[in-house]
Amino acid sequence: MNNQLVYPREPLLSASTLILGLLVWLILIIGTFGGALIIILLGFLSYLFTQSALIARIKGNGVELSAAQFPDLYAQFVACCQRLNIKNPPHAYLLSGNGVFNAFATRFLGRNYVVLLSDIVDAMNNHPDGVRFYIGHELGHIRMGHLTGHLLRWPVLWLPLLGAAYARACENTCDRHGLACSDSPTNAAQAIACLAAGGQRWQQLNLTAYYQQAQISSGFWSSFHELIAGYPWITKRIAHVMDREAKLLPRHKLAYLLAAFVPYTGRLGAGFGVLILIYIVGILAAIAIPAYQDYQTRIKIATAYQETTEIRTTIAQHYLSYHQIPDSLDSLGIKIHLTNGAQLLLDANTMMLTLRLEHGELYLIPEETADGQINWRCSGSADLKPAVLPPPCRSQH
């Protein structure tokens, strides 16, 4: 594959998202005992219905390009396929843009489609190279396999920084494909300019000044919003098309720190990404806060239980020496309050030691063994979760 047509960062990002996505799917499938396969099936069914609706709209409302239908556009399409060495050209359609200046590529059940929106074609009426740029850009998605593998990558495409970086790299690669279909970098840049200046004003756009404008998009907020978006700023796209080796100012470093917390949501936008972040934080808080509280409770109970070790030994030795239960803890010189505030209660009839804690009670029940020793059985009150009990108490709870 011609390396000039591929944005340098795309191969690494493509491999990373694919490998990580496969690993996550493998973990999900194993961890859910195959339950994740149901998610894949539901995802495919959702894709089947939504994508079939799009293809039906394209075929029902669009105009398929051919030697008999808009032969000028069809000739440009065929020429671009030849330049990119695409031996099996996809189906090409012209569809009303309703004010949208763009084109798109899509795929359904093994067939590829390129759709040109009428507004961009009309805007490029006197600029055939512009049409070829858009055709080449969309053919780039097909040639590079961007339309396949989404399901495999899906578990990691939402990850902050990574998903957006992969999407931007794909767009930069496709701009290079569009450039390959154009006769000059300036013509390709003028085609992109339509996205910024509109269907008429793009013809008066000063490309040099706009190229220089890319240098002011390195501020914090500009950097942040580009890092969480799937498209590079148009100023940068034009700069890279006009000069593939263009040296632009690096993004603001602090923007990476903030963007690392915002999930990538594709075309849904940054605001939706923040909502997803809040949702994730809420779920994690709902899980983490109770877990942390249980951890703290478990530490307090374990510390108090450990502190009763010598106390239980003293009580047992008194019983074995005098063959009677102590009247009270005071009679043994034992304080009824431990260092952490827990209270000890001794039953003078059964010698059961109760450890009264903030969250519940532990019952330490003595049992005399056949060899005349005292073992202590432990259990917790009903208001104590088994997970917060010390291991000796947990097994008997």
C-alpha positions, 0 to 999 in steps of 0.5 A: 500500500502506498505509504503516501496515502496513509496518515503515519499514526493510523496503522498504530492506532488501527492495530491498537484499537483492534487488539484491545477491542478483541481482548475486551470482547474475549474477556467479556465472552469468557467472563459472562460465560458467553453472555456477551455473544447476545450483545453482539447478536443484538448489535448486529440486529440493530445494525441490520435494521438501521443500515438497511433503512439508510441503504433503502433511502439511498436506493429509493431517493438517490440517483445511481451514477452510471455511463447513462446517468450523470456521465460526467460525475461517473467518469470522475468516479471511475477515474478516481477508482483507477488512481487509487487502484480500486479494482472493484468500484463500489456503487456510487449515488447522488443524493439531495444534500438539503444544505449539507456540504459533504459526502459519505461512504457506507457498507451493507451486507458486503457491498460498499456505497459512495454517496455524493450529496447534491449540495457539494456537487453543485458547489463544485460545479466549476471545480471538477477537482473538488468533486474528485477530492470528495470521491477520493476521500470516501473511497479512502474509507473503503480502501482502508477498511474503515467501514469494517471492524467497528464491532470488533473495536467497539468496546474501546472506541469510546475510550478517551483520547484513543477513540477520537485519535483513531477517528481523526487519523482515518480522516487524515488518511482519507484526505490524502486519498482525496488529494491523490484524486486531485490534480494539485494540493491547492485544488484539494484544499479548495474542496475542503474550504467549502466545508468552512466558507460555504457553497459560494464563498469558498471561491474567494477564500484566501487559502494562505491566510486560512493555512496560517489560521491553523496556528491559532488552534493550539490554545487550551480549549481548541486543543481540548475540543479537537482531542475529544472530536473525531474530525481534525479542525478544517484549518488543519485539514487544509494545512496538511493537504497543502503541505503534507509535512506542515509543522503546526503548533502542538496542542496544549498539554493540559488539554490532554489531561482534561480530555483523558476524562471525557469518553469519545462519543463520535458524532454525538459531540463533546456534551454527550461525552461529558454526560457519559462521563457523569454517568460512568462516575455515578455508576462507579461512585454507586459501586465504589462508595459502598465498597469503601465503606465495607472496607472501612467496616471490615478493618475496624471489626478485624482490629477489634477482633484481634484485640480480643485475643489476649482477653479470650486467653485470660478468660479461658485460663481463669475457667481452666484454673478455677473451673468456673466462669468469671463473674465479670470482666472487671474481676479479671482486670479487663477493661470493657472498652477497647481502644477503638471504642468497641464494648465488651460484654461477658455473659456470666452464665455461658461465658459468651463474650459479646463485642459490641461495635458501631455497625453490629455485634460479634459473638465469641462463644467458648467451646471446651474440647475433648483435651480440656482446652477452650476454643472460641467460635465466632459469629456476627449479628444479622446486621453485619454483612458476611463480607465485613466479618473476620475470616474465622467468623465469616465461615461460621456466619 
